[in-house]
Amino acid sequence: MPLLISEVLAAGTLAKNPQPSIPTHDGLLLRPWKTEDAPAVHEAFQDPVMHRWHHFATESVEEVLGLIEEWRKAWEGESNAYWAVADEDTDRLLGRVALRRIEPFEGAAEVAYWTASAARGQGVASRAVTALTRWAFESIGFHRLELTHSVRNEASCRVAVKTGFALEGTKRSALLHPDGWHDMHLHARVS
């Protein structure tokens, strides 16, 4: 059956080049993951706040090494893309930002992020999301980016609003968290 529309992003748009580092131009760098990040990721996932909003914990640095390898390989598969958020001067890991559920044909993806406990309250998530969004729209040509979070996660809602992701609605009982089903806010930006 012939298509009446063309794809927004051609297959290989991401994977044809190495995963880039993306500066925020205010002291942070979104960069590909390194094995040296494993201890800091393991430490970040010991935080009870991370347990509240994420589906998994890490039990060892060795387990995180496997996770980092998955994050690094995801770039080639073009279904997810993960960056470490690091201090530009010291390379200290401050968090993660990602494009998940990438749909090249539709030019759409979901933005996701977390921030290490020591880096919270410093605008790390909003600065990383802003830089990733700018890169996705201007350098790659994405059409739509979504951002979802539990309606109970007020900090994530502030990040979404601060970075220009308009609230489009509430997905009822949409995601299972450790404490049960949560309604999720759906925010989005369109290029």
Legacy VTK file of the C-alpha trace (Angstrom):
# vtk DataFile Version 3.0
C-alpha trace
ASCII
DATASET POLYDATA
POINTS 191 float
0.000 0.000 0.000
1.579 3.338 -0.972
2.133 5.947 1.720
0.647 9.383 1.279
3.190 11.036 3.563
6.944 10.834 3.852
8.927 9.969 6.939
10.032 12.874 9.117
13.423 11.357 9.945
15.015 8.831 7.620
16.252 5.582 9.110
19.872 6.045 10.121
19.526 9.758 10.871
21.001 9.238 14.342
23.190 6.166 13.886
24.997 7.375 10.761
27.190 9.522 13.031
28.724 8.888 16.458
26.610 10.042 19.387
27.493 13.715 19.938
28.334 15.596 23.083
25.948 18.528 23.528
27.033 21.563 25.573
24.437 23.524 27.498
26.616 26.653 27.178
26.264 27.260 30.914
28.600 24.716 32.501
27.056 21.339 31.686
27.859 18.808 29.002
25.554 16.073 27.729
27.969 13.340 26.675
27.972 9.649 25.820
28.287 7.297 28.783
31.647 5.997 29.974
32.406 2.901 32.053
33.951 5.266 34.611
30.437 6.591 35.309
29.304 3.296 36.844
30.091 4.067 40.520
28.303 7.431 40.322
25.234 5.882 38.651
25.136 3.152 41.290
25.330 5.795 44.025
22.567 7.871 42.382
20.226 4.884 42.364
20.643 4.321 46.099
18.716 7.551 46.702
15.142 7.011 48.020
13.905 9.805 45.733
15.103 7.797 42.719
13.287 4.741 44.091
10.083 6.740 44.310
10.026 7.827 40.635
11.858 5.014 38.825
11.076 1.389 38.220
14.385 -0.128 39.203
17.321 0.091 41.571
20.881 -1.059 41.069
22.472 -3.642 43.299
26.112 -3.306 42.244
28.561 -1.319 40.157
28.941 -4.417 37.951
25.215 -4.355 37.225
25.475 -0.669 36.282
28.309 -1.467 33.861
25.851 -3.641 31.925
23.268 -0.873 32.014
25.776 1.668 30.701
26.671 -0.711 27.880
22.959 -0.913 26.968
22.721 2.894 27.042
25.755 3.190 24.771
24.453 0.614 22.261
20.980 2.183 22.146
22.292 4.944 19.875
22.899 2.480 17.052
19.394 1.023 17.364
17.784 4.472 17.149
14.941 3.561 19.505
16.488 5.299 22.541
19.387 7.699 23.097
20.932 8.306 26.518
23.396 10.978 27.636
25.285 11.480 30.871
24.863 15.020 32.208
28.249 16.092 33.530
29.912 19.192 34.896
31.762 20.629 31.896
34.903 21.454 33.903
35.234 18.470 36.257
33.293 15.788 34.293
31.469 14.888 37.542
28.248 13.019 36.775
25.178 15.088 37.711
22.403 13.153 36.002
21.013 11.627 32.839
18.896 12.901 29.967
17.421 10.774 27.209
15.247 10.509 24.170
13.164 7.384 24.634
10.638 5.641 22.422
12.053 7.353 19.339
9.712 7.124 16.356
11.791 8.302 13.357
8.926 8.014 10.860
6.839 10.441 12.934
9.806 12.512 14.138
8.735 11.993 17.743
10.337 10.910 21.020
9.885 11.148 24.769
12.313 13.188 26.880
13.362 11.590 30.167
15.833 12.630 32.838
17.057 12.183 36.378
19.385 14.188 38.583
21.782 12.900 41.225
20.792 14.004 44.716
23.840 16.271 45.212
22.978 18.150 41.999
19.297 18.818 42.701
18.104 22.388 43.070
20.745 23.726 40.665
18.709 23.677 37.460
20.582 20.655 36.099
17.494 18.886 34.716
16.016 21.971 33.080
19.360 23.003 31.550
19.934 19.482 30.189
16.377 19.193 28.818
16.690 22.610 27.157
19.957 21.655 25.439
18.663 18.244 24.335
15.421 19.739 23.013
17.264 22.418 21.036
19.584 19.779 19.534
16.698 17.394 18.696
14.705 20.097 16.897
17.452 22.158 15.283
20.192 19.627 14.495
18.187 16.458 13.867
14.746 17.627 12.759
12.411 16.026 15.276
8.846 17.340 15.026
7.411 16.525 18.485
8.901 15.759 21.887
6.811 14.545 24.796
7.623 14.551 28.499
5.601 12.579 31.040
5.801 12.484 34.826
3.698 11.385 37.754
1.213 14.055 38.768
2.713 13.661 42.252
6.191 14.620 41.013
5.989 18.397 41.351
9.714 18.888 40.651
9.380 17.201 37.243
6.334 19.304 36.465
8.385 22.436 37.186
11.123 21.189 34.812
8.563 20.546 32.063
6.994 23.987 32.389
10.332 25.786 32.705
11.601 24.140 29.503
8.548 25.059 27.455
6.731 21.701 27.453
3.043 22.596 27.497
0.727 20.492 29.615
-1.595 18.629 27.241
-3.472 16.478 29.703
-3.469 13.715 32.278
-3.122 10.041 31.450
-5.151 8.283 34.136
-3.581 5.368 36.009
-0.938 5.191 33.287
2.234 4.005 35.011
2.930 1.596 37.812
5.325 2.946 40.441
6.596 1.104 43.527
3.695 2.589 45.549
1.001 1.802 42.970
-0.550 3.231 39.822
0.045 6.908 39.100
-1.763 9.346 36.875
0.753 10.939 34.524
0.935 14.461 33.167
1.615 14.606 29.448
3.601 17.651 28.328
4.876 18.270 24.783
6.766 20.633 22.547
6.454 20.861 18.800
9.223 22.261 16.619
LINES 1 192
191 0 1 2 3 4 5 6 7 8 9 10 11 12 13 14 15 16 17 18 19 20 21 22 23 24 25 26 27 28 29 30 31 32 33 34 35 36 37 38 39 40 41 42 43 44 45 46 47 48 49 50 51 52 53 54 55 56 57 58 59 60 61 62 63 64 65 66 67 68 69 70 71 72 73 74 75 76 77 78 79 80 81 82 83 84 85 86 87 88 89 90 91 92 93 94 95 96 97 98 99 100 101 102 103 104 105 106 107 108 109 110 111 112 113 114 115 116 117 118 119 120 121 122 123 124 125 126 127 128 129 130 131 132 133 134 135 136 137 138 139 140 141 142 143 144 145 146 147 148 149 150 151 152 153 154 155 156 157 158 159 160 161 162 163 164 165 166 167 168 169 170 171 172 173 174 175 176 177 178 179 180 181 182 183 184 185 186 187 188 189 190
